[in-house]
C-alpha cells in the first residue's frame, strides 16, 4: 500500500538534504517554493506545478529554492512498476495536484477516500507529461570542477578554454569529456543549466527580460528561442502557468 503524504518542511531558501536512498520510491511535491533534486543521472528542477519521482534505491540529494513546503509520498517498490525506472519530473495538472494534496488530510490510511485518492494520483501520473529538462551531472573530477563553477554562476560567460585554465584541464580534454560522459557539447550543457535556472526565476515571478539578463543571454529573443526549444513552450507562457 502506498503511504500517506507527509509534510517535510518548510525548508528555508537554499536548505539542502544530504544524499541518501531508501528501499521504496518517493514522489516529491513542493506546494510552495521549488525543489531541486540531484542523482547520479542528473539534476531536476520542480517548482510548484511539478512532481518529482525518485525510484527505489536511487541515491538523491535535495536543495530548496525559496521557502519550500515539500510533501512526500512513499511508493513501495512492488507498486513502482508503472512509473519510470529513472528519476523524472511530471507536469502536475490541477486534478493531480489537488488529489495529491488531499491525501495529506488527517484521515485513516486505509479509508476508502484515501484509497481512491491514491488510485487517482497514480492514474493521473501515468498520463501526465514529463518535464524534459534533465541536466546530466559528471562523475569525472576534471569535468565536475568546471560544472561546479557554472552551477555557482550560470551567467558566467567564460569559454571552455578559460574554464579549463581555472581548473587545470585542457579545452580538448574537457570537450571530449562533455561528449563522452554527458553526451552533449559544452554550449548545450550550459544552455540547459541556464534554462533550468530560468524555470526557477520565472516561477518566482521574474519577467522574461530580467531573467534573460540575469542568466547571461545577450538579449530576450535568444533566451526565448533557447527556452522554447528545450522546455517546449515560451518562457512567457511558462511564467503565466506557474502564476496560475
N, C-alpha and C positions, 0 to 999 in steps of 0.2 A: 504494500500500500504506500502511496506517496504521502510523505509527511506534511504537516501544516506549514503554511507560510509563516516565517518568523522574521521579526524586525532585527536588523543589525545596524544600529545607528542611533542618532545621526552621526556621520563621520564629518570631521572638520575638513575644510579645503586642504588638499594635499596629503591627507592622512593615508597611510599605507597599511596593508595587511600582508605580512611576510608570506613567502612561498610555502605552500602546503598542499596536501592532497587528501582525498577520502575515498572510501570504497563505494560511494554512491555518487550519482550525478547531481548536479546542482543548477537550478535556474536562479538567475540573479537579476533583480529589477530595481532600478533607482526611481522611487516615487517622486523624488526631487533631487536636483543636482545631476551628476553623471558619474558613472563608474568605468574606470579604465582597468581592463583585465589583461594580464600578460601570462603566456605559457610558452613552452618551447616552440610551439607552432606559430607564435606571433602575438601581436597586441591588438585588442579590440576596444573600441570606444562605444559606450552605451549611455546616451542621455535618457531623459525620462520617457521617451517614446520608443525605447528598445529594450529587449530582454536578452540577456546573455546566457548561453548554455555551456556548461563545463562538464564533459563526460566523466564517468568514474575513473579514478586513478590518475587523472591529469594534474600534474603539479601546476599551480597557478598562484599568482600574487595579484593584489588589487591596489588601486590608488583612486581617491575620490577627487572630483572636480566640483568646487563649490560645496556648500553644506549638503551632504548627500544622505538621504534616507533610504537605506537598502533593505529590500525584502527578499529573503532567501527561501527556496523551496527545494527540499531534497527529493531526488528521484532514484529509487533503488535500481541497482544495475539490471535486475531482471525485467524492469519496465522501461529501460532506456533504449530498447531496440528501435522504436520508430524515430528517435532523434539522431542527429548526426554523430559519427564516430569521432569527429574533431570538434573543438570549440567553435561556436558560431554565435552570431547576434541576429535576432529576429526583430522585424518591424512589428511593434505592438499596436494593433488596431484597438479601437475603443472597446469592443466586446472582450477581447483577450485581456486587455489591461484591467478592466473593471472586474472580470471574473477572478483574475489573479489576486487583486487587492481584496476582494470579498472573502477570499479564503483566510485572510488574517483576522476575520471576525471571531469573537470568542464563542466558539461552538464546538461540541464534541467532534473529534477527528473522524469518528465512524458514522456520523449523522448522514441522512440521505442528502441533505443540501450540500454538505461538504463533498460527498462522492460525486454528485452531479457537477459541482464546480470543477473538481479535478478532471473529470472526463472532458468538460468543456475546454479547459486550459490546454490539455494535450491535443484535442481535436483542432483547436484554433492554431496551435503551434505547427501542426503538421501541414497546414495550408498557408501559413504566414510566409511572406517573402523574407529572404535572408539579406542582411546588410553586407555588401561586397567589400567593405573597407577593412580587410585584414592586412596588418603591417607585419611582414616577416621580420624576425629578430635573429641576429647572428650568434653563432657559438664561438667562432674564431676571435681570439683576443684582439688581434690587429683590427679586424673589422668592427668589433664592438667599441673600441676606443673612438672610432670615427662616428658611429651611430650615437654613442653617448653624447658627443659634442652637439650633434644636431637635435637630439631629444631635449637638451638643455636650452637650445636656441634654434628653433625651426627656421627662423628668418635669416640665419647665418648664410651669407652669400658666397662663402669660400668655395673654391674649386676643389675637386678631389685631390689634386696635386698639393694644394695649400693645406688641406686637412691632413694629408699624408705626412707633410713636413712637421706638423704639430704632434703627430702620434708616432712618428718613426717608421713609417711604411711607405713604400714607393707607390706612385699612382698606378703603375702597371699591375702590381700585386693586388692592390685594393680593387681595381676594376675587375680583375679576374675573380676575386672572392665574391664580389657582388653578384656576378653571373653564376658562379658555381654553387654558392651557398644559399643565396636568396632568390636566385632565378629571375633577376631583373637588374637593370642598369642603375648606376648611382643616381642619375637625374630622376628616374621614375620612383626610386625609393624615397628620395627627399620630397618629391611632389606628393606621394601618398601620405607621408608623415604630416606635411602641411595641411592636406585635406582633412586628415583625422583631427588635427587641432582645430581646423575651421569648424568642424561639426560641433566642438565644444563651445567655441566662440559664438557661433550662430545660435546655439541652444541657450546661451546666456542672454540673447537679445541684441548682440552686437550687429551693426549694419554690415552689409556686404562690402562697402567701400572701406570701412575701418578694418574689417577682418583681412581683406586683401593686403592693405598696407602693413598691418601688424605682423603678418606671416611671410612677408618678403616678396610678394608678387609685384611686378613692375607697374601694373595697372589693374583696375577691376575687371576688365574684359578678359585678360589672360587668366585671372582667378576663376571667373565664371566658367570659362571653357574647360579648365582643368577639373574643377569641382564636378561639373556636369558629366564629364567623361568617366569619372571614377565613381561618383555617387548615383548616377542615373537620373538626376534632377538638378535644377538650378539651385544655387545657394539661397536665392530669394524664396523659392518655393519651400526649401527645407526649413528655412527660418520661420516661415509662416506656419508650417505644420507643427514645428516644435512649440511655437507660441500657443497654438490651438490645443 
